[in-house]
Amino acid sequence: MKITSIMCIVLIILATISTLISFITGKTIELGLGGNIITFALGYIFGKNDKK
């Protein structure tokens, strides 16, 4: 469960930084494939059902 917490924190930090940079510069910033991979990984980890 620690890795999911770390991934959530990293995702929140990336979103905050990109929002601040785009607000200051007035340009949009794409996280690209990296943001999508983190989001999909979190969805997979939290969506898993361990019941057999």
C-alpha positions as CSV (number, residue, x, y, z in Angstrom):
1,M,0.0,0.0,0.0
2,K,3.0,2.3,0.4
3,I,3.7,2.4,-3.3
4,T,0.1,3.6,-4.1
5,S,0.5,6.4,-1.5
6,I,3.8,7.5,-3.1
7,M,2.2,7.4,-6.6
8,C,-0.8,9.5,-5.4
9,I,1.5,12.0,-3.9
10,V,3.7,12.2,-7.0
11,L,0.6,12.6,-9.2
12,I,-0.8,15.4,-6.9
13,I,2.6,17.2,-7.0
14,L,2.9,16.9,-10.8
15,A,-0.6,18.3,-11.2
16,T,0.1,21.2,-8.8
17,I,3.4,22.1,-10.5
18,S,1.9,22.0,-14.0
19,T,-1.1,24.1,-12.8
20,L,1.2,26.7,-11.3
21,I,3.5,26.9,-14.3
22,S,0.6,27.2,-16.7
23,F,-1.0,29.9,-14.5
24,I,2.2,31.9,-14.4
25,T,3.2,31.5,-18.0
26,G,-0.3,31.5,-19.5
27,K,0.5,28.4,-21.6
28,T,-0.9,24.9,-21.3
29,I,1.3,22.0,-20.2
30,E,0.7,18.5,-21.2
31,L,1.8,15.7,-18.9
32,G,1.6,13.4,-21.9
33,L,1.9,9.7,-21.5
34,G,3.5,9.9,-18.1
35,G,0.4,11.3,-16.4
36,N,-1.8,8.7,-18.1
37,I,0.4,5.8,-17.0
38,I,0.4,6.9,-13.4
39,T,-3.4,7.4,-13.5
40,F,-4.0,4.0,-15.1
41,A,-1.6,2.3,-12.6
42,L,-3.5,3.8,-9.7
43,G,-6.8,2.7,-11.1
44,Y,-5.5,-0.8,-11.5
45,I,-4.0,-1.0,-8.1
46,F,-7.0,0.4,-6.3
47,G,-9.5,-1.5,-8.5
48,K,-8.0,-4.9,-7.9
49,N,-10.2,-7.3,-6.0
50,D,-8.2,-9.7,-3.8
51,K,-11.1,-11.9,-3.1
52,K,-10.9,-15.4,-4.7
